[in-house]
Amino acid sequence: MLKLLVCVSGGGTNLQAILDAIDEGRITNARVEWVISNNAGAYALQRARERGIDAQCLSPKAFESREAFHRAFVEKVRGLNPDLIVLAGFLVAVPPAMVEAFPGRIINIHPSLIPSFCGVGYYGLRVHEAVLAYGVKVTGATVHFVDAGMDTGPILLQKAVEVHQEDTPQTLQRRVMEEAEWQILPQAIDLIANGRITLEERRVRIR
């Protein structure tokens, strides 16, 4: 049984998608053991606690420096020793020490088709604002393994979503979540939990 740590910053809709998928049998051989947020007010923490899941806040604001936060974050996660770390709307850069401690065991969901509209500064509504400003006709979401870069790790799954002419950043964000993020993140977890993923340098093979 794969023990999951889900890291979130906000409402936790992707966390809810994971929990729903487990309940419905779309994710097997995995369970959410812990939820960590950098935001004490994140509704995701309440979602977790209502399910009896260990939910904790670890905020950079509580530390004298970002380096001190990174050390505490890595130490905390090492102590939990999850089988897989899922960044599900986690707006904090994962320190290199975390990647080194859990190689190939951290995945992230990003609300665009990487390598478009990703990297430093592209998060939340900013991604969808950039998509609309550029005028692309198709966007989507990507699940990728996390490496030391920003949205640069090997791609596990992607799903395309049509951009509508009348879209606002908010309507586009919602459609990307419903049609892509909430679909491929549970799918990726299920594939990993059932040993169907092989990582060969940058190429992810699904059996």
C-alpha positions as CSV (number, residue, x, y, z in Angstrom):
1,M,0.0,0.0,0.0
2,L,1.5,3.3,-1.2
3,K,1.6,5.9,1.6
4,L,0.9,9.3,0.2
5,L,1.9,12.8,1.5
6,V,-0.1,15.5,-0.3
7,C,1.2,19.0,-0.1
8,V,-1.3,21.8,-0.8
9,S,-1.6,25.6,-0.4
10,G,-5.2,26.4,-0.9
11,G,-8.7,24.9,-1.1
12,G,-7.5,21.3,-1.8
13,T,-9.7,20.5,-4.9
14,N,-7.0,18.2,-6.2
15,L,-6.7,16.6,-2.8
16,Q,-10.4,16.0,-2.9
17,A,-10.1,14.5,-6.4
18,I,-7.5,12.1,-5.0
19,L,-9.7,11.1,-2.0
20,D,-12.7,10.7,-4.3
21,A,-10.7,8.5,-6.6
22,I,-9.6,6.3,-3.8
23,D,-13.2,6.0,-2.5
24,E,-14.4,5.1,-6.0
25,G,-11.6,2.5,-6.7
26,R,-10.0,4.6,-9.4
27,I,-6.8,4.7,-7.3
28,T,-5.9,1.3,-5.8
29,N,-3.0,0.2,-3.5
30,A,-2.6,3.8,-2.1
31,R,-3.9,5.9,0.7
32,V,-3.4,9.5,1.9
33,E,-1.6,9.4,5.2
34,W,-0.6,13.0,5.6
35,V,-1.4,16.5,4.3
36,I,1.0,19.4,4.7
37,S,0.2,23.0,3.8
38,N,2.3,26.2,4.0
39,N,-1.0,28.1,4.7
40,A,-2.7,27.6,8.1
41,G,-6.0,28.9,6.6
42,A,-6.0,26.4,3.7
43,Y,-9.3,24.7,3.4
44,A,-7.4,21.6,2.3
45,L,-6.4,21.1,6.0
46,Q,-10.0,20.9,7.0
47,R,-10.8,18.5,4.2
48,A,-8.0,16.2,5.5
49,R,-9.0,16.4,9.1
50,E,-12.6,15.6,8.4
51,R,-11.3,12.4,6.9
52,G,-9.1,11.6,9.9
53,I,-5.9,12.4,7.9
54,D,-2.9,13.8,9.8
55,A,-3.0,17.5,8.6
56,Q,-0.3,20.0,9.5
57,C,0.8,23.5,8.6
58,L,4.5,24.3,8.0
59,S,4.8,27.9,7.0
60,P,7.9,29.7,5.8
61,K,6.7,32.7,7.8
62,A,7.4,30.8,11.0
63,F,11.1,30.6,10.2
64,E,13.8,33.3,10.2
65,S,15.0,32.4,6.7
66,R,13.9,30.4,3.7
67,E,16.9,28.1,4.3
68,A,15.7,27.4,7.8
69,F,12.2,26.5,6.5
70,H,13.7,24.2,3.9
71,R,15.7,22.4,6.5
72,A,12.6,22.0,8.7
73,F,10.5,20.9,5.7
74,V,13.0,18.2,4.6
75,E,13.4,17.0,8.2
76,K,9.6,16.8,8.7
77,V,9.1,14.8,5.5
78,R,12.1,12.5,6.2
79,G,10.4,11.7,9.5
80,L,7.2,10.8,7.8
81,N,9.0,8.8,5.1
82,P,6.2,8.7,2.5
83,D,6.3,6.4,-0.5
84,L,5.1,9.2,-2.8
85,I,4.9,13.0,-2.3
86,V,2.1,14.6,-4.3
87,L,2.3,18.4,-4.9
88,A,-1.3,19.3,-5.5
89,G,-1.5,23.0,-5.8
90,F,1.6,23.6,-3.6
91,L,2.9,27.1,-4.2
92,V,6.2,26.6,-2.5
93,A,9.3,25.6,-4.4
94,V,10.6,22.2,-3.2
95,P,14.2,22.5,-2.1
96,P,16.9,20.4,-3.9
97,A,17.5,18.5,-0.7
98,M,14.0,17.2,-0.9
99,V,14.5,16.0,-4.4
100,E,17.7,14.3,-3.4
101,A,16.1,12.6,-0.4
102,F,13.1,11.3,-2.5
103,P,14.4,10.8,-6.1
104,G,11.6,9.7,-8.4
105,R,9.1,9.9,-5.5
106,I,7.7,13.4,-6.0
107,I,5.1,14.4,-8.5
108,N,3.4,17.7,-9.3
109,I,0.3,18.8,-11.2
110,H,0.7,21.9,-13.3
111,P,-2.2,23.6,-15.1
112,S,-0.8,23.9,-18.6
113,L,0.7,21.6,-21.2
114,I,4.4,21.8,-20.2
115,P,6.7,23.1,-21.6
116,S,4.3,25.9,-22.3
117,F,3.3,28.4,-19.6
118,C,5.4,26.9,-16.9
119,G,8.4,27.8,-14.8
120,V,9.0,30.7,-12.5
121,G,6.0,33.0,-12.1
122,Y,3.5,30.6,-13.7
123,Y,1.1,29.4,-11.0
124,G,-2.6,29.6,-10.3
125,L,-4.6,32.1,-12.3
126,R,-1.4,33.6,-13.7
127,V,-1.1,30.5,-15.9
128,H,-4.6,30.9,-17.4
129,E,-4.1,34.7,-17.8
130,A,-1.0,34.0,-19.9
131,V,-2.8,31.3,-21.9
132,L,-5.5,33.7,-22.9
133,A,-3.1,36.6,-23.5
134,Y,-1.1,34.5,-25.9
135,G,-4.2,33.3,-27.7
136,V,-3.6,29.6,-27.8
137,K,-6.5,27.4,-28.7
138,V,-5.6,24.4,-26.6
139,T,-4.3,24.3,-23.0
140,G,-4.5,21.5,-20.4
141,A,-2.6,20.0,-17.5
142,T,0.5,18.0,-16.8
143,V,1.6,15.6,-14.2
144,H,5.4,15.4,-14.0
145,F,8.1,14.1,-11.7
146,V,9.8,16.8,-9.7
147,D,13.5,17.5,-10.3
148,A,15.7,20.4,-9.1
149,G,14.2,22.8,-11.7
150,M,10.9,24.6,-11.8
151,D,8.4,22.4,-13.8
152,T,11.3,20.7,-15.6
153,G,11.0,17.1,-14.5
154,P,10.0,14.2,-16.7
155,I,6.4,14.3,-17.9
156,L,4.1,11.5,-16.7
157,L,0.7,12.4,-18.1
158,Q,-0.9,15.3,-20.0
159,K,-4.4,16.1,-21.0
160,A,-5.5,18.8,-23.4
161,V,-8.4,21.2,-22.8
162,E,-10.0,23.4,-25.4
163,V,-9.8,27.2,-24.9
164,H,-13.1,28.9,-25.6
165,Q,-13.3,32.3,-27.2
166,E,-15.4,33.8,-24.3
167,D,-13.2,32.3,-21.6
168,T,-12.0,34.3,-18.6
169,P,-9.0,33.2,-16.5
170,Q,-11.5,31.9,-13.9
171,T,-13.7,29.9,-16.3
172,L,-10.6,28.5,-18.0
173,Q,-9.1,27.5,-14.7
174,R,-12.3,25.7,-13.7
175,R,-12.5,23.8,-17.0
176,V,-8.8,22.7,-16.8
177,M,-9.4,21.4,-13.2
178,E,-12.5,19.5,-14.1
179,E,-11.5,18.1,-17.5
180,A,-7.8,17.6,-16.9
181,E,-6.3,18.0,-13.4
182,W,-8.9,16.0,-11.5
183,Q,-8.6,13.2,-14.1
184,I,-4.9,12.8,-14.6
185,L,-3.6,13.3,-11.1
186,P,-5.5,10.3,-9.7
187,Q,-4.6,8.3,-12.8
188,A,-0.9,9.1,-12.3
189,I,-1.0,8.0,-8.6
190,D,-2.8,4.8,-9.5
191,L,-0.2,4.0,-12.2
192,I,2.6,4.5,-9.7
193,A,0.9,2.6,-6.9
194,N,0.5,-0.4,-9.1
195,G,4.0,-0.4,-10.4
196,R,3.2,0.5,-14.0
197,I,5.6,3.4,-14.4
198,T,9.3,3.1,-15.5
199,L,11.4,6.2,-15.6
200,E,14.2,6.1,-18.2
201,E,16.1,9.4,-18.0
202,R,13.5,11.9,-19.3
203,R,11.1,9.3,-20.7
204,V,8.3,7.9,-18.6
205,R,7.1,4.5,-19.9
206,I,3.7,3.2,-18.9
207,R,3.1,-0.6,-18.8
